[in-house]
Amino acid sequence: MNTPNSTYTGFWLRVFAAIVDSVLLLLVVYPLLIAIYGWSYFDTEETGFVAGPAELVIVWVLPIFVVIGFWIWRQATPAKMAIKVAIVDAATGEKPTMKQWILRYIGYFVSIVPLGLGYVWVAFDKRKQGWHDKLAGTVVVPRTELVSMNRVPEDSLGVAASSPGSNRRR
């Protein structure tokens, strides 16, 4: 961002958020898979490498829509919302574009392939960007940064979150 006082969300907070988000996603994915395939889903001798087309949709497609959907709606996944951080365009501090959201998701795969180095990069980068952030041109910042810049994402009712001197509707 183009503000000299910008702070970025560090490695361990982001690791915590990633773990929590993964667990939350598994709490949705596994019951769906068990409802469709039964407990035999976990027996690869019975189901094979891929249990069926529903597995492909639930394991690969559903997470894309859930994660990108949360990014569009709140600029954060549920765990990032809980730790009060948001994803913003690295150059402007504004909400990223759809292209950036898609590149960021694709960047997750780029980041994981070389033994997760793209994620570990967050620990050493001065702007705390992983490779997925660099690819998409995004940074993760505390929501207090957005409040100070009057760029607070709207809550679920469409009302801007309160900031000093700001009770306006968006």
WOGICOR-V340789 format. One record per pair of residues at least 6 apart in sequence whose C-alpha atoms are under 6 Angstrom apart, sorted by the first residue. I is the first residue (numbers start at 0). GAP is how many residues later the second one is. If there is no record, write none. Layout:
# WOGICOR-V340789
i:I gap:GAP
i:I gap:GAP
This chain:
# WOGICOR-V340789
i:0 gap:89
i:0 gap:90
i:0 gap:91
i:0 gap:92
i:7 gap:132
i:7 gap:133
i:8 gap:131
i:8 gap:132
i:9 gap:118
i:10 gap:111
i:10 gap:112
i:16 gap:62
i:16 gap:63
i:20 gap:58
i:69 gap:6
i:69 gap:7
i:74 gap:11
i:74 gap:12
i:75 gap:10
i:83 gap:59
i:84 gap:56
i:84 gap:57
i:84 gap:58
i:85 gap:54
i:85 gap:55
i:85 gap:57
i:86 gap:52
i:86 gap:53
i:87 gap:6
i:87 gap:7
i:87 gap:8
i:87 gap:50
i:87 gap:51
i:88 gap:6
i:88 gap:7
i:88 gap:49
i:89 gap:47
i:89 gap:48
i:89 gap:49
i:99 gap:36
i:102 gap:33
i:103 gap:28
i:103 gap:32
i:106 gap:25
i:107 gap:24
i:110 gap:7
i:110 gap:8
i:110 gap:20
i:117 gap:12
i:117 gap:13
i:118 gap:11
i:120 gap:9
i:121 gap:6
i:121 gap:7
i:121 gap:8
i:145 gap:6
i:146 gap:16
i:153 gap:6
i:153 gap:7
i:158 gap:10
i:159 gap:9
